[in-house]
């Protein structure tokens, strides 16, 4: 075996546990939703401080993102899937566009949202990185999701 785990092998070993794959190509873990509201797909989250194994919405300029919420409408206090690696759809700042290949980080103006930059920023903004854009969206609007290859600093 080459070290690459097939989906079938993963599913047979993991079963119905708290981890899995998304159709977009992400790996998710299950956490307790402590965002204070129903979950919104694409929201960038940090480790929650109020409840063990929970996530909260990443504040503006957060240097501690751990993932992106995968499911809409999950009640606060309930288990929610969070993509922690691989490909995920992430909420852009309102009226922002996306460009494939751009650097992606936690928004400087909206909690739980993403910004994209052509050039890698200097520290400390560099430490807000969530990954790199895999999609171009040329018309800005509100609540747009853009595909990102996640990796966190």
C-alpha positions as CSV (number, residue, x, y, z in Angstrom):
1,X,0.0,0.0,0.0
2,X,1.3,3.4,-0.9
3,X,0.2,5.3,2.2
4,X,-2.8,6.9,0.5
5,X,-6.0,5.8,2.2
6,X,-9.0,5.1,0.0
7,X,-12.4,6.3,0.8
8,X,-13.7,2.8,1.2
9,X,-10.9,1.8,3.6
10,X,-11.5,5.1,5.6
11,X,-15.3,4.5,5.7
12,X,-14.8,0.8,6.8
13,X,-12.5,1.8,9.7
14,X,-14.2,5.0,10.8
15,X,-17.8,4.0,10.2
16,X,-20.4,6.4,11.5
17,X,-17.9,8.3,13.8
18,X,-17.5,12.0,14.0
19,X,-15.2,12.3,11.0
20,X,-15.7,12.0,7.2
21,X,-15.3,13.3,3.7
22,X,-17.4,15.9,1.9
23,X,-18.3,15.7,-1.8
24,X,-16.2,18.8,-2.5
25,X,-13.0,17.0,-1.3
26,X,-12.8,18.1,2.3
27,X,-12.3,16.3,5.6
28,X,-14.7,17.2,8.4
29,X,-14.7,16.7,12.1
30,X,-17.8,17.1,14.3
31,X,-17.9,19.8,16.9
32,X,-20.5,21.5,19.1
33,X,-22.0,24.6,17.4
34,X,-21.5,27.5,19.9
35,X,-21.9,30.3,17.3
36,X,-24.9,31.6,19.2
37,X,-27.2,30.9,16.3
38,X,-28.1,28.4,13.6
39,X,-25.0,27.4,11.7
40,X,-24.3,29.0,8.3
41,X,-22.3,27.0,5.7
42,X,-19.0,28.6,4.9
43,X,-18.5,30.4,8.2
44,X,-14.9,30.4,9.4
45,X,-14.6,29.2,13.0
46,X,-12.2,29.0,16.0
47,X,-12.1,26.6,18.9
48,X,-14.8,27.5,21.3
49,X,-13.9,28.5,24.9
50,X,-17.3,28.0,26.6
51,X,-17.9,24.3,25.9
52,X,-15.4,21.5,25.3
53,X,-15.1,20.3,21.7
54,X,-17.0,23.4,20.4
55,X,-16.5,26.0,17.7
56,X,-17.3,29.8,17.7
57,X,-17.4,32.3,14.8
58,X,-13.9,33.5,14.1
59,X,-13.6,37.2,15.1
60,X,-12.3,39.8,12.7
61,X,-8.5,39.3,12.0
62,X,-8.5,36.0,14.1
63,X,-5.1,34.3,14.0
64,X,-6.7,31.0,15.3
65,X,-9.0,29.6,12.6
66,X,-9.5,25.8,12.7
67,X,-12.1,25.2,10.1
68,X,-15.2,26.1,8.1
69,X,-18.8,25.1,8.9
70,X,-20.1,22.6,6.4
71,X,-23.9,22.6,7.3
72,X,-26.6,25.2,7.4
73,X,-29.3,25.3,10.1
74,X,-27.7,23.4,12.9
75,X,-28.9,24.7,16.2
76,X,-26.6,26.3,18.8
77,X,-25.5,23.6,21.2
78,X,-25.9,20.7,18.6
79,X,-23.2,18.7,16.7
80,X,-22.1,20.4,13.5
81,X,-19.7,19.3,10.8
82,X,-16.7,21.5,10.3
83,X,-14.2,21.1,7.4
84,X,-10.7,21.1,8.8
85,X,-8.7,20.2,5.7
86,X,-9.0,19.8,2.0
87,X,-11.5,21.7,-0.2
88,X,-14.3,23.7,1.4
89,X,-16.8,26.4,0.3
90,X,-16.1,29.5,2.4
91,X,-18.2,32.7,2.8
92,X,-16.6,35.8,1.2
93,X,-16.9,39.3,2.7
94,X,-20.0,41.0,1.4
95,X,-19.6,42.4,-2.1
96,X,-16.2,40.8,-2.5
97,X,-15.1,38.7,-5.5
98,X,-12.9,35.6,-5.7
99,X,-9.9,34.8,-7.9
100,X,-8.4,31.4,-8.4
101,X,-4.9,31.2,-6.9
102,X,-5.3,34.1,-4.5
103,X,-4.2,33.9,-0.8
104,X,-7.2,33.5,1.6
105,X,-7.5,34.7,5.2
106,X,-9.9,35.7,7.9
107,X,-11.7,38.9,7.0
108,X,-10.5,42.2,8.4
109,X,-14.1,43.6,8.5
110,X,-16.6,40.8,9.0
111,X,-16.4,38.0,11.6
112,X,-16.5,34.5,10.2
113,X,-15.8,35.7,6.6
114,X,-12.9,35.4,4.1
115,X,-10.8,37.9,2.3
116,X,-8.7,37.2,-0.7
117,X,-5.4,38.9,-1.7
118,X,-3.2,38.7,-4.8
119,X,-0.1,38.9,-2.7
120,X,0.7,37.1,0.6
121,X,0.5,39.7,3.4
122,X,3.1,40.4,6.1
123,X,2.7,39.2,9.6
124,X,0.4,39.5,11.6
125,X,-2.2,39.3,8.8
126,X,-0.3,36.3,7.3
127,X,-1.2,34.4,10.5
128,X,-5.0,34.7,9.6
129,X,-4.4,32.4,6.6
130,X,-7.0,29.7,5.8
131,X,-5.7,28.6,2.4
132,X,-5.8,29.4,-1.4
133,X,-8.7,30.1,-3.7
134,X,-9.7,27.4,-6.2
135,X,-12.5,29.4,-7.8
136,X,-13.1,32.7,-9.6
137,X,-16.3,34.7,-8.9
138,X,-16.3,38.0,-10.8
139,X,-19.5,39.6,-9.5
140,X,-19.6,40.5,-5.8
141,X,-22.8,40.0,-3.8
142,X,-23.8,39.0,-0.2
143,X,-23.3,35.5,1.2
144,X,-21.3,34.1,-1.7
145,X,-19.4,30.8,-1.2
146,X,-16.0,30.3,-2.9
147,X,-14.1,27.0,-3.1
148,X,-10.8,27.1,-1.2
149,X,-8.0,24.6,-0.5
150,X,-7.8,24.8,3.2
151,X,-4.6,24.9,5.2
152,X,-4.1,26.8,8.4
153,X,-1.0,28.5,9.9
